[in-house]
Amino acid sequence: MMACDRCMLLLVSAILCFASSSAKVALTVHVIFPYPNEDPLLHPSWYDGPQLFTAASLAAEHINSDPSLLRDYELRLVERDGGCDITTKAAEAVVSALTDTNRVVGVIGPGCSASTLLATPVTSRQEVALINVNTAGSPLLANSTLYPFGISVSGSTTLFVNTTLALMEMVNWTRVAVFYEEARPFFSTTYEYLLQRIDEMGDSSQLKVPILSAVLDTHLPLEMIRDEEIRIVYVLTGPNLASKILCLADHMGLVSPNIQW
């Protein structure tokens, strides 16, 4: 709820920059989030759309009822399913939003990094604000040069990477490994940023972090964790792949008090 309040307040700030008409008009905001799908092949990895739209509706109601905010304007929300992961559904929803005959002042969503990376260039060309929620946390989306009309409600995973590296140095963690999922931009770009930060730290850092691709075969990385006596493992994957990794790790005796996952 707090995140949606922040979404709406950011959008109100953008609206007030150009809202000059004295006539009362509806300002349309398309809210694009992933929704559940009965087809298991199309079911997104994250699907909190119904709850998030409810929160957005409450936030819009609060803003519309406060005469000190929009005065002669009223927010009107349009609910859309944008899917998640690598699909064209979000981009199609954004294109549909931008062809709306009503006055579209912004888009909230889509909600996942992969779908947001597809949708953001479309809104940027039309100079329409696209407000990213916290699940679209790819470091790439934080690049204001590439995405000048993208607004993030919360920080990207750069905060996670920098905090993790600082903690590793502070407590002298040296036996650490990272699993990542190549096929999903949220995880792959976080991994790339991790490599970039370790490289920037250069010789001043003693960090040696094995980066393990978890896409095809998880046996070899897990064998390396066992042979190298890794003690801390970060898993940058979706829940389905994480479950597979941990089940196999448990079968190999790697889920124990000696290894923190």
N, C-alpha and C positions, 0 to 999 in steps of 0.2 A: 504494500500500500504506500509506504513512504517513497519507494522508487517511482511509482506512478505519479504521486504528488509532485515529485521533482521533475518528471517528464513534462507534466502539464505547466508547471511554473516556468520552465525553460521555454516552452512553446509560447506561453503568454508573452514573455519578454520579446520573442521574435515577432509576434503578431503586432505588438504595440509599436514596433519600429515603423510599420507602414500602414497601420490602420488609421485612416484619417476621415473616412466618410461619417457624416452625422447620422445617417439613416441606420436603423438597427438591421444588422445582417447576420446571417449564420456563417460561421467559420468552420469549415469541415476538416476534421482530422481523421485520417484512416489509421486504424489500430490493427496491425498485422502481426499475429502470433501463431505459433504452431498449435494445431488441435489434434486430438486423437483420431486415428483412422482404423476402421475395423479390419482393413486388409493388412495382415502382418508384414507384407513386403513394403507397404507404404507408411507404416506406422513410424512416426518420427522418434528420435532418441529422447527428445524433450517435448512435452506437450501440455504446458500449463496455460494455454491460450484462454480457456474459459475463466479461470481464476483471475488472470491478469486483466482481461477486459472488464470484469466486474470491478476490479480495483480502479481501473481507468475511468469507468463510468461514475464511480463515487467521487473521484477527484474532479472530473468535469462538472458534476452537479455542485460541488463545493465552490468551484470557481465561478460558475454561472450565477450562483446565489449571492455572490459578493459584489455589490455595485461599485466598489472601489477598484476592481480589476479590469473588467472589459467594458463596463457601462453600456454602450450601444451595440455590443457584439455578444454573440452567444456561440459557445462551442457545440458542435454537433459531431458525434463520433460515428464512424462506420466500422463495423466489425468484419474482419477478413481473416481467412486461414492462409498463412504464408508458408506452412511446412517448416522443415528444418533440414540440416545437413545439406548435401549437394543436390539440390533440385532447382528447377526453374519456377517453382510455384510462387516463391516470394517475389521474384522479378515480375512475374505475370500479374500478381496482386498489386504491385507498385504501379505498373503501367496502367492498369485499370483505374487505380486511384487518381493518377495524373490526368486521365481522360474524363474524369468526373465533371459534369457540367456545372456543379456547384463550386464555390470558391474553396479550393483545397489549400490550406496554409501549412500543412505539415503531415508527416507520417511518423507514427511511433512503431518501432519494431525493425525488422521482422523478428528478432529474438535469438537467432543462432548466427555464429560468425560466418559460416559458409553462405547462408541465404542472404545475410546482410551485405557481404562482399559482392554478391551479384546485383543486389538492389540499389546500393549506394550510387554507382555511376549514373543510374537512370534519374534519381532525384537530383543529383548534382547538375546534370545537364539542364534540368528545368528550374534550378536554383530554389528547390523546395527543401526545407529542413527535414532531415531524417534523424530521429532521436533513438539512439541505441540503448537498449536495456542492458543490465549487467551480464546477461548470458552471452552477449555478442562481444566477448572480451579479447578478440584477437589483437595482438600488438599492431598489426597492419592497419586496423581501423582507427588507431590513435594518431595516424599520420594526417595532419590537417592540410598538408599540401596535396596529397592524393584525394582526400575527401573533405573539401572545404565546407560542405553543408552538412556534415555529420556531427552530431552532438552526443557525447557519451554521458549517461547519467552517473555511471561509476567508472573507476579506472579499469584499464586493461590488465592482462595477466603479467605485464611488466612489473607490477607491484609484487606479485607472487614470486617472480624470478629474482628480483633484487633483494627481497626479504630473505628468500631461501639461501642465496649466495652469501649474504651478510651473516646469517646464522651459521652456515657451514664454516666460515672463516673464524667466527667468534669462538665456537666450541671445538674447532679443529676436527671437524668431520672429514675423514679422508676415504672412507670406504662407502661411497654413495654411488648409486646407479639410477638412471632415468629411463623408464619405458615411455615411448610416445607412439601415437597413432598417425601415420603418414597421411592417410586419406582424408582427414578432417582438418580444415584450416585452423580451427581454434587450437588444436593441439600441435599441429606441425609448425605454425608460426610462433607458438610459445617456445617450442624446442629450438627453432632458429634463433630466437632472441636470447635464449639461454647460452647457445654457442657463441653468439656475438659478445655477450657480456663477459664470458670466461676469456675470450680472446682479447678483449679490451683490458682485462685485469693483468694480462701478460705475465712476465716473470715474477711480478710481485705476489702472485697467487700460487699457492701449492695445490690448488684444487685439480683433481683428476677425476672427471665425472664421465664414466662410460655412458654413451647414449645408445639405447637399445630400441631398434624398430620392432614393434609388436604386431605388425600387420600380417605377415605370412606364417612364420614359424616361431613359436615362443619357446621351443625346447632349447635351442642353442643359447639364447640370452639367459635363460634360467640356469643352464649348466655353467655359464660364465659367472653368474652371481654366486653359485655354490663354490666353484673352483677358486674365485678371487676373494672369497670370504667377505662379500659385500654385506653391510649391516643395515643400511638405510636405502629403501627403494621408493622412488617417486613414480607414480603411475599416471601418465597424462593420456588417458584414453576414455572412451565412453564406457557406460556401465556394462554393456554386453561383453565387450572385449576384456574389461577389467575382471569380470567374473570368470572368464575363461582362463586368464593369467593366474588368478589366485587359486582356482581349482587345481590347475596343473602344478603350481608351486606347492600347494598342500600335499599333493600326491608325491612330490619329490622331497618332502620333508623340509621345505623352505619357509613354511609358515610356523614360526616358533618365536619364543621370547627373545632369541638372539637376533632376529631380523625384524626391523620396523617397516611396515608397508604404508 
